[in-house]
C-alpha cells in the first residue's frame, strides 16, 4: 500500500469512530430553515461534501510533474 492509501485508511477509521460516538439528534439552522437530524448524519454529510470539494479542486488545479 502506498503512503497515501495508509493516510486515507487511518483518517477514514478516525472519522468512523467519531461518527459512531455521536448519535444524538441536533438542531441545525440553515438560513431560515431549522431541521433536527442525528449528529452522525451531519458529520457524514460534512465529510462527503469536503471530499467532493477536495476532489473537484484537485482536478482543476494545474498538475506539477517532474
N, C-alpha and C positions, 0 to 999 in steps of 0.2 A: 504494500500500500504506500502511496505517496504521502508526504507530509501534509499536503492539502487535504487529502481524504481523512487522515487522522484528526486534523483540526475540526473538520466538518462533523465527524463522528462524535468527538468529545463535546462540541458545542450542542449538537442535537440531543445528546444524553442529558446534559445540564438543563436544557430548555424543557425536556420532558419531565425531569424531576421537579422543577419549579412549577410547571403546569399542574402536575398531579397533587401538589401540596396546596393549591389554590383553587378549590372547587366551589367556594361560596358565591352567592349572587352579588353583583354590584350594580349600581345605578350609573349609567353613562349618559351625559347630556351632550348632544352634538347640535350646535346652533339652537333651534327651538324644540328639538325632539329629546325626549328622555326615555331610555329603554333600560330594562333590567335583564342582564344576561349573566351567565356564570363567568367568573373571572378567568377560568381556564380557557373558555372560548375567546374572550377578549385578548388574552396573551397569544393564543394560537393565531388569531386573525392578524394581530400586530406583527408577529414573526413572519407570516406568509407575505404580508404586504411589504415588509422590509426586504425579504428575499427577492420578490418581484422587482422592486425598485432597484436593488443592487444588480440584478441580472440585466435589466434594461440599461442602466448607467454604464455597466461594464461593456455592453455590446455597442454602445455608441461612442465610447471613448476611443481615441486612437491607440492602436496596439504598438508597443515599443518592443521590437525584437532585435537581438544582437546577431 
